[in-house]
């Protein structure tokens, strides 16, 4: 997953909520790696866990240490000021 936007979460502290067999589980720790189908996390108690991506329901980022860079464009697209009128007659 090199170059994936998910890699921007590596090194972040997070709470991961997973669901398996209708059972919800919550783990809090630091995301170490996100690979093909798996997320590796070291929990606050020192345990290392692997979480299958299919089980992840919610990722709650805590104490953001770095932010995602904005997409900066030299020439942003023009914004249309046309007012949409769905029932207007076309001349």
N, C-alpha and C positions, 0 to 999 in steps of 0.2 A: 504494500500500500504506500510505496514511496511517492511523495508528492500529494498525497490525499489530504483533504482539509481536516480529516480526523487526526492526523499527526500533530496538529497544532494543540491538541489536548494532552499530549505526552508531557509528563512532569507536573500536571495540575492535580491538586487535591480535589477529590470528588466523592460523592455518595452515589453508588450504583444500585438501582433497584432492579432485581431480576425476577422473572416468573418462570417456574417450572412445575408442571403437573398441578396447576392452579394454586401453587404455594408461592407467596411473595417473600423475597429475602432482600435484606439491605446490608450493604458493605460500604465502609468508608475508608479511604486511603488515598494513595498517590498512584496515578496511572503511569505505568512504566513503558508499555508498548501496546500498539494496536496493530495486529497482523491480519492475515487472511482468515477471517472467521473467528478470531479470538482477541480478547483484551487481557493484558497482564497487569495486575495491581498488587501493590504491597499495602496491606491493611495497616491501620494505626497500631495494632498490637504486634506487628512484625511478620505476620503470616503472608506468604506469597500465594496468590490465587490466579487462576486462569478462568475467564468467563467467556462462554460462547456468545458471539454477537447475537445469535438468534434468541437468547434468553434475556437480553437487555431490554428493559422496558423504559427506564428513565435514567439519564445521567445528569446529576445536579452538581455543577461546578461550584466549588467552595474556595474562597480566598484566592481569586484570580491573581496569578503572579505575572502573567503576560497576556496581552490582548492580541486579537487577530488584527493584522494590518488591513487598512482600508484599501479598496480598489481605487487607485488614483488614475484618472484619465485626463490627458491633456485637453481633449476636445469632447466635453460631455455632449450627449445627443440633445437636440433641440426639444423643448417641451412645447407640445401643442396647446394653444389656448382656446381651441375650438370647443364650443359647448355642445355636448352630445344631446340631441333632441330626438328620442326614438320615434315620435309620431309626426315629425316635420315632413312637409311635402318636398319632394325633390323637383327642382325646376327643370 
